[in-house]
Amino acid sequence: MNIILIFPPMADATQPYSSLPALAGFLRHRGWNQVEQMDVNIEFVTHLLNGKRMEQIAERIGRRLARLDRRAALKEDGVEYALLVKAALKAPFVISGIDAAVRELREPGCFRDLQRLNDSRRLVHEAFEMLSATTFPLLFGFSNTTGPPLDTTTELMHWAQESTRNPYIRFFEEDTLPKLSRKAPGAIGISITYRAQVLAAATLALLVKKHLPGVPVILGGNIVSCWYDGLERCPELFDWCDYLIPFEGESALDRLLNSLYGEKSLAHVPNLVYRSGDVIRKNPVVLEEIDSLPTPDYRGLPLDQYLAPEPVLLLSASRGCYWSRCHFCSVSASMRPGYRAREVDLVHEDIVRLRERHNARCFAFSDDCVVPAFLRKFADRLNRKGPEVYWQCEVRFEEALTERLLKEMRDAGCLNLIFGLESYSSRVLSLMNKGIERRQIDRIIRDCRKLGIAFNLQFFFGFPGEKPADAGTTTAFIAKELHGAATFSFGTFEVQRGSAVEKDPAAFGLGNVDHTCGPLAVKYTYSPVPSHAQKARDELKEKLRRIIKYPYPGLSINAHTLIFLRESGVPAMAGLYGPDDGKRMSSTGAVPDLMEERLIRQARQSVGTFRHHAADALPASPEYTGKQREHAMLYDYTHDSIVEVSPLVLWILQHLDGTARPSDLVNALVRELASEKEESVRVEHLAPIVRSALEELVEKHFIAPLRA
């Protein structure tokens, strides 16, 4: 019997996730010889990221714009229109550059040059922006999706069948389903690790039930584990899948397959959830003995197809979180039942085996956090026995993470550490029950910098009880750390399903947590929402925007980070940052008189003319009066800026070649108009309009004085 394990879009396309290899390794170890892994996520991404596909998407963008342009008013379509305008202006650059960008991301040399890495990742990002313009309000990013809530089966099924906006339908019908049909599966397992994968998983399951009737569809993974407590309220899930396996899936899947094709009884399948008649049945939850688990088996995955020059493989040294007391966190839902650590020798054997099997040199631990005692033993094994590998993991600011231990880890190949900082306010850390102190934070960060270990700080604003002064303390601390091999991941507080805050909101001063959104929700809206949180986040983002020299390299905790650190060295990460100079020229005094300067345009610009003015996203130039029936939008690719320009300024720009001054062009235009019997047009009328527009365009780097 052929068992097909599927990892659906959207997720990180730089490396394979570990859920399928863990299941495949276990099933093969138990004698299931026909187990195939399909990373449909990377298949979808590579299907999308090519010039021909971008041309097709650009045509769809044009058709949608034409339809909206026929409307007298946009009303609720204004945001979509702005996305379409931006995508249309960027399309020529994406179409011409995306194939080379994908090739670059598979070349080691790209990871020795921040500019090359930035430029290539930017094109991938913008390709997804183009796709998003055609699927709005479903929005795609480099490794995720956002959009409408999918918290009920009704909402999920609506979008799973929305053929005009759901891009997975056509891809699955034309690519994935024919592959599945040829494989003649006896069972299909779909692993849903991230919320961004829910729509694709539901779409694929629905299509499998339609086109491959009789093939059991099994859903598992972290998101299914999050749904566990609400599954009795959504029996409709079982209209498009047959079985759910929340929590850990190795033994459960093995026993389920034996039941389906042998014993026929489901009663003894651990962790299983299924529908029997009108009743949702939940079998007892069983924990895995993780020391008895085999090495994850990545064989069969297309390791040469990921957007990276070499494989970066995920491993687990433990399951669950050894601290597991932070009030904001639900811990990884699939590992919720309890913390267990794998023997160091077994993890070392996993590394050795995967190093030999796949020539893998880079590894990322997917643990919630790795305990210092394990790190000490693990570093000792690698330092004494090898092999030479490079790795990263998530850790806590523990007193036991000493300078000596960090040095041993660095010598053993540790390049990057991910810390759950959450806040730098002692008061907020206490409210969160983080169990860490600022002196530990300061000392460990200082040691990482001294020893040459990169680090990522993860934090958020707005935990219940946080005050503006607390957020200011965190912001000031982060501003001080914006240098060297430091990266940052931050946002605002969310009420996670299963967290202490969600279970007892009143204890944290929340008046309401809305549990009515649906049984498939993994986070909840709440009140009161602190007004300072979003402001603090936005101010810090602006601070970063001013000093980050490369906005798209994506260096934080992913596969690209490890490869860059290995190829370029940890000190090279400092190249991300520049001085906080505001990144803007002053429009007053920057050039004595722009009208008398010889100006030239930047090399890569595009112009589009659109019927509507999407004011919220596309700022008008000063000379815009709002009376034009069409709006000319000028886009500069180098600086990723869009402005609206009048036909007059557009004419001036089209003649700026470094030989003529704007004043000469205005005089020429006046003479031309006068010859057409428009004597009322005078230089003193046009010059102020042109001067004002040119000041803005110089400030935004669309044009620049020609210097000898």
Buried (B, 14 or more C-beta within 10 A) or exposed (E): EBBBBBBBBBBBBBBBBBBBBBBBBBBBBBEBEBBBBBBBBBBBBBBBBBBEBBEEBBEBBBEBBEEBBEEEEBEEBBBBBBBBBBBBBBBBBBBEBBBEBBEBBBEEEBBBBBEBBBBBBBBBBBBBBBBBBBBBEBBBBBBBBEBBEBBBBEBBBEBBEBEEBBBBBEBBBEBBBEBBEEBEBBBBBBBBBBBBBBBBBBBBBBBBBEBBEEBBBBBBBBBBBBBBEBBEBBEEBBEBBBBBBBBBBBBBBBBBBBBBEEEEEBEEBBBBBBBEEEEBBBBEBBBBEBEEBBBBBBEBBEBEBBBBBBBBBBBBBBBBBBBBEBBBBBBBBBBBBEBBBBEBEBBBEBBBBBBEEBEBBBBBBBBBBBBBBBBBBBBBBBEEEBBEBBBBBBBBBBEEBBBEBBBBBBEBBBBBBBBBBBBBBBBBBEBBEBBBBBEBBEBBBEBBBEBBBBBBBBBBBBBBBBEBEBBBBBBEBBBEBBEBBBBBBBEBBBBBBBBBBBEEBEEBEBEEBEBEBBBBBBBBBBEEEBEBBBBBBEBBEEBBEBBBBBBBBBBBBBBBBBBBBBBBBBEBBEBBBEEEEEBEBEBEEEBEEBBEBBBBBBEBBBEBEBBBBBBEEBBBBBBBEEEEEEBBBBBBBEBEBBBBBBEBBBBBBEBBEEEBBBBBBBBEBBEEBEEEEEEEBEEEEBBEBBBBBBBBBBBBBBBBBEEE
